[in-house]
Amino acid sequence: MSDWERDFPAPAKLNLFLHVVGRRADGYHLLHTAFRLIDYGDTLRFAP
């Protein structure tokens, strides 16, 4: 790995449910959700 390369963890999550319950005036959705972080994921590597 060179001096310019960097690795970052990208942890995973498990969505237990996701309900869209409306929309805000700015266009974003209102959500009700529950999720669980899990001991799994990827590593992102950035290099020039």
N, CA, C and O atoms as a GROMACS GRO file, in nm:
protein
  192
    1MET      N    1   0.086  -0.117   0.000
    1MET     CA    2   0.000   0.000   0.000
    1MET      C    3   0.091   0.123   0.000
    1MET      O    4   0.185   0.131   0.079
    2SER      N    5   0.063   0.218  -0.088
    2SER     CA    6   0.143   0.340  -0.096
    2SER      C    7   0.100   0.439   0.012
    2SER      O    8   0.002   0.417   0.083
    3ASP      N    9   0.176   0.549   0.024
    3ASP     CA   10   0.145   0.652   0.123
    3ASP      C   11   0.010   0.717   0.097
    3ASP      O   12  -0.050   0.773   0.189
    4TRP      N   13  -0.039   0.712  -0.026
    4TRP     CA   14  -0.164   0.780  -0.062
    4TRP      C   15  -0.286   0.691  -0.049
    4TRP      O   16  -0.399   0.740  -0.052
    5GLU      N   17  -0.267   0.562  -0.034
    5GLU     CA   18  -0.380   0.470  -0.023
    5GLU      C   19  -0.431   0.466   0.121
    5GLU      O   20  -0.352   0.474   0.216
    6ARG      N   21  -0.562   0.454   0.136
    6ARG     CA   22  -0.624   0.447   0.269
    6ARG      C   23  -0.733   0.340   0.267
    6ARG      O   24  -0.806   0.326   0.169
    7ASP      N   25  -0.743   0.267   0.377
    7ASP     CA   26  -0.849   0.168   0.396
    7ASP      C   27  -0.946   0.219   0.503
    7ASP      O   28  -0.904   0.275   0.604
    8PHE      N   29  -1.075   0.199   0.478
    8PHE     CA   30  -1.179   0.240   0.572
    8PHE      C   31  -1.278   0.126   0.590
    8PHE      O   32  -1.316   0.062   0.491
    9PRO      N   33  -1.320   0.099   0.713
    9PRO     CA   34  -1.422  -0.005   0.734
    9PRO      C   35  -1.558   0.042   0.683
    9PRO      O   36  -1.591   0.160   0.692
   10ALA      N   37  -1.636  -0.051   0.630
   10ALA     CA   38  -1.773  -0.025   0.587
   10ALA      C   39  -1.862  -0.128   0.655
   10ALA      O   40  -1.895  -0.231   0.594
   11PRO      N   41  -1.902  -0.103   0.780
   11PRO     CA   42  -1.978  -0.203   0.855
   11PRO      C   43  -2.117  -0.226   0.794
   11PRO      O   44  -2.174  -0.138   0.730
   12ALA      N   45  -2.168  -0.345   0.816
   12ALA     CA   46  -2.299  -0.382   0.762
   12ALA      C   47  -2.407  -0.364   0.868
   12ALA      O   48  -2.380  -0.360   0.988
   13LYS      N   49  -2.532  -0.352   0.820
   13LYS     CA   50  -2.648  -0.349   0.910
   13LYS      C   51  -2.757  -0.435   0.848
   13LYS      O   52  -2.762  -0.454   0.726
   14LEU      N   53  -2.842  -0.485   0.932
   14LEU     CA   54  -2.954  -0.567   0.890
   14LEU      C   55  -3.082  -0.489   0.917
   14LEU      O   56  -3.113  -0.460   1.033
   15ASN      N   57  -3.156  -0.453   0.812
   15ASN     CA   58  -3.283  -0.382   0.829
   15ASN      C   59  -3.390  -0.482   0.872
   15ASN      O   60  -3.420  -0.578   0.801
   16LEU      N   61  -3.447  -0.458   0.989
   16LEU     CA   62  -3.554  -0.544   1.039
   16LEU      C   63  -3.688  -0.504   0.978
   16LEU      O   64  -3.770  -0.590   0.947
   17PHE      N   65  -3.710  -0.374   0.961
   17PHE     CA   66  -3.824  -0.325   0.884
   17PHE      C   67  -3.796  -0.182   0.841
   17PHE      O   68  -3.716  -0.112   0.903
   18LEU      N   69  -3.863  -0.141   0.736
   18LEU     CA   70  -3.851  -0.004   0.684
   18LEU      C   71  -3.986   0.033   0.624
   18LEU      O   72  -4.029  -0.026   0.525
   19HIS      N   73  -4.052   0.130   0.684
   19HIS     CA   74  -4.182   0.176   0.637
   19HIS      C   75  -4.172   0.322   0.596
   19HIS      O   76  -4.126   0.406   0.674
   20VAL      N   77  -4.216   0.354   0.475
   20VAL     CA   78  -4.226   0.493   0.430
   20VAL      C   79  -4.362   0.542   0.478
   20VAL      O   80  -4.466   0.488   0.437
   21VAL      N   81  -4.363   0.645   0.563
   21VAL     CA   82  -4.488   0.688   0.625
   21VAL      C   83  -4.533   0.827   0.579
   21VAL      O   84  -4.635   0.877   0.627
   22GLY      N   85  -4.461   0.887   0.489
   22GLY     CA   86  -4.501   1.019   0.440
   22GLY      C   87  -4.388   1.086   0.365
   22GLY      O   88  -4.284   1.026   0.339
   23ARG      N   89  -4.412   1.211   0.330
   23ARG     CA   90  -4.312   1.289   0.258
   23ARG      C   91  -4.308   1.429   0.316
   23ARG      O   92  -4.411   1.490   0.344
   24ARG      N   93  -4.187   1.481   0.334
   24ARG     CA   94  -4.169   1.616   0.386
   24ARG      C   95  -4.186   1.717   0.274
   24ARG      O   96  -4.188   1.681   0.156
   25ALA      N   97  -4.198   1.843   0.311
   25ALA     CA   98  -4.215   1.951   0.213
   25ALA      C   99  -4.095   1.963   0.119
   25ALA      O  100  -4.109   2.008   0.005
   26ASP      N  101  -3.975   1.923   0.167
   26ASP     CA  102  -3.855   1.933   0.082
   26ASP      C  103  -3.835   1.810  -0.006
   26ASP      O  104  -3.733   1.801  -0.075
   27GLY      N  105  -3.930   1.716  -0.005
   27GLY     CA  106  -3.924   1.600  -0.094
   27GLY      C  107  -3.866   1.474  -0.031
   27GLY      O  108  -3.881   1.365  -0.086
   28TYR      N  109  -3.800   1.486   0.084
   28TYR     CA  110  -3.748   1.368   0.152
   28TYR      C  111  -3.863   1.289   0.214
   28TYR      O  112  -3.966   1.345   0.250
   29HIS      N  113  -3.844   1.156   0.225
   29HIS     CA  114  -3.947   1.070   0.283
   29HIS      C  115  -3.933   1.062   0.435
   29HIS      O  116  -3.823   1.071   0.489
   30LEU      N  117  -4.046   1.044   0.501
   30LEU     CA  118  -4.049   1.016   0.644
   30LEU      C  119  -4.047   0.864   0.661
   30LEU      O  120  -4.121   0.792   0.595
   31LEU      N  121  -3.961   0.816   0.751
   31LEU     CA  122  -3.941   0.672   0.765
   31LEU      C  123  -3.959   0.629   0.910
   31LEU      O  124  -3.929   0.703   1.003
   32HIS      N  125  -4.008   0.507   0.926
   32HIS     CA  126  -4.001   0.434   1.053
   32HIS      C  127  -3.917   0.311   1.022
   32HIS      O  128  -3.948   0.235   0.930
   33THR      N  129  -3.811   0.291   1.098
   33THR     CA  130  -3.720   0.182   1.069
   33THR      C  131  -3.659   0.126   1.197
   33THR      O  132  -3.652   0.194   1.299
   34ALA      N  133  -3.616   0.004   1.189
   34ALA     CA  134  -3.536  -0.058   1.295
   34ALA      C  135  -3.430  -0.141   1.226
   34ALA      O  136  -3.458  -0.213   1.130
   35PHE      N  137  -3.308  -0.131   1.276
   35PHE     CA  138  -3.201  -0.210   1.218
   35PHE      C  139  -3.107  -0.257   1.327
   35PHE      O  140  -3.109  -0.207   1.440
   36ARG      N  141  -3.026  -0.353   1.292
   36ARG     CA  142  -2.929  -0.412   1.384
   36ARG      C  143  -2.793  -0.412   1.316
   36ARG      O  144  -2.780  -0.460   1.203
   37LEU      N  145  -2.692  -0.358   1.384
   37LEU     CA  146  -2.556  -0.368   1.332
   37LEU      C  147  -2.508  -0.511   1.350
   37LEU      O  148  -2.535  -0.574   1.452
   38ILE      N  149  -2.438  -0.562   1.251
   38ILE     CA  150  -2.389  -0.700   1.256
   38ILE      C  151  -2.237  -0.701   1.241
   38ILE      O  152  -2.178  -0.606   1.188
   39ASP      N  153  -2.175  -0.807   1.288
   39ASP     CA  154  -2.029  -0.820   1.282
   39ASP      C  155  -1.986  -0.871   1.145
   39ASP      O  156  -1.930  -0.980   1.132
   40TYR      N  157  -2.014  -0.792   1.044
   40TYR     CA  158  -1.979  -0.827   0.908
   40TYR      C  159  -1.969  -0.697   0.831
   40TYR      O  160  -2.029  -0.597   0.870
   41GLY      N  161  -1.895  -0.697   0.724
   41GLY     CA  162  -1.884  -0.576   0.644
   41GLY      C  163  -1.772  -0.587   0.544
   41GLY      O  164  -1.716  -0.695   0.523
   42ASP      N  165  -1.740  -0.476   0.483
   42ASP     CA  166  -1.636  -0.469   0.381
   42ASP      C  167  -1.530  -0.368   0.424
   42ASP      O  168  -1.545  -0.298   0.524
   43THR      N  169  -1.425  -0.363   0.347
   43THR     CA  170  -1.322  -0.261   0.362
   43THR      C  171  -1.313  -0.185   0.231
   43THR      O  172  -1.298  -0.245   0.125
   44LEU      N  173  -1.321  -0.053   0.239
   44LEU     CA  174  -1.308   0.031   0.121
   44LEU      C  175  -1.165   0.082   0.112
   44LEU      O  176  -1.110   0.132   0.211
   45ARG      N  177  -1.104   0.068  -0.005
   45ARG     CA  178  -0.968   0.118  -0.026
   45ARG      C  179  -0.973   0.229  -0.130
   45ARG      O  180  -1.025   0.210  -0.240
   46PHE      N  181  -0.918   0.344  -0.093
   46PHE     CA  182  -0.909   0.458  -0.184
   46PHE      C  183  -0.764   0.476  -0.223
   46PHE      O  184  -0.675   0.481  -0.138
   47ALA      N  185  -0.741   0.487  -0.353
   47ALA     CA  186  -0.606   0.504  -0.405
   47ALA      C  187  -0.612   0.599  -0.524
   47ALA      O  188  -0.711   0.603  -0.597
   48PRO      N  189  -0.504   0.676  -0.545
   48PRO     CA  190  -0.503   0.769  -0.660
   48PRO      C  191  -0.496   0.695  -0.792
   48PRO      O  192  -0.494   0.759  -0.898
   0.00000   0.00000   0.00000
